[in-house]
Amino acid sequence: MGKIQGLDYYLQSFSCRDMIADKCVSLLQSDISGGRITKNDIDSLKDCKATEIWISGLTQDTFEYFIETYGHQFKIICFWKCPLIADFKKLETIINIEYLIFFWNQRVTHLWDLSKNSKLKGLSFDDFTRMHTLEEIPLAPSLEELYFGDKIWNKYILDSLTPLSRTKNLKTLIFSAKKINDNDITPLAKIVKLERLEFNGNLFSTEQIAWLTANTVNITSSVLEPYKKLKNPLKTERKTKDVLVIGKRKPFLNSQEDKVRLEKYEREFNDLVNKYRGNEWT
């Protein structure tokens, strides 16, 4: 595989099937819930030379055993369906880790001291039902990519985006959420090295997104626009809706049949951008 890819590559690959066999090992359990892995299963890694692993079914004790015994050898770890882990503190001991991917956890309420993972470049976590804070994210000195939110259930509630304003090297931020409790979009404009940004087009108001568009530069995003084309159009009995107007409670429309309406939304959005350019959000 050559050099380590970015988070997009690992998230899209889903398992080791697209990776070079001697670089990646899979301990994914067959049960749809993630199963339950044993220490004996984990010990199959004893002579393993892989630097990438996908693993599921860990509980707190087997998670700690895996990290203590074999975690140091991996640069990429995907914890796929390990809902019963309650504490990630052991991850502070794996100093060579570069990418961590988590899907589905029901017990963790906080991350860990990410300052200990000085080589961590990418972090992704989805469907964490009890964790509502990003407070530890700025501690990661080399973090460049962050993905979080919902993969299956549209339920994620986050207290605030404010910690992200303190990140030093974050370049890619992709997230989804049902709600941001403080409803504050301004921290996104303070991420000094941000280059790529994606989030739900209806998470914030049109006015907030227009403000963010006016107060950020050199960011690639499909959200900082008056509307966005949908990769998977919505089909109803009346018409196919292939466009989402950006902003809370804004509609899905058809790019051809609703062309006049879209032009109106575009004019209003651009007027707001001009209004907010260089101004603080109030």
ABEGO torsion letter per residue (X at the ends): XEBBBBAAAAAAAGBAAABBAAABBBABBABAAGEBBBAAAAAAAAABABABBBBBGBBAAAAAAAAAAAAAABABBBBBGBAABABAAAAAABAABABBBBBEBAABABBBBAAABAABABBBBBGBAABABAAAAAABAABABBBBEBAABBABBBABAAAAAABAABABBBBBBABBAAGBAAAAAABAABABBBBBAAABBAAAAAAAAAABBGBBBAABBABBBBABBBBBAABBBABBBBEBGBBBBBAAAAAAAAAAAAAAAAAAAAAABGBBBX
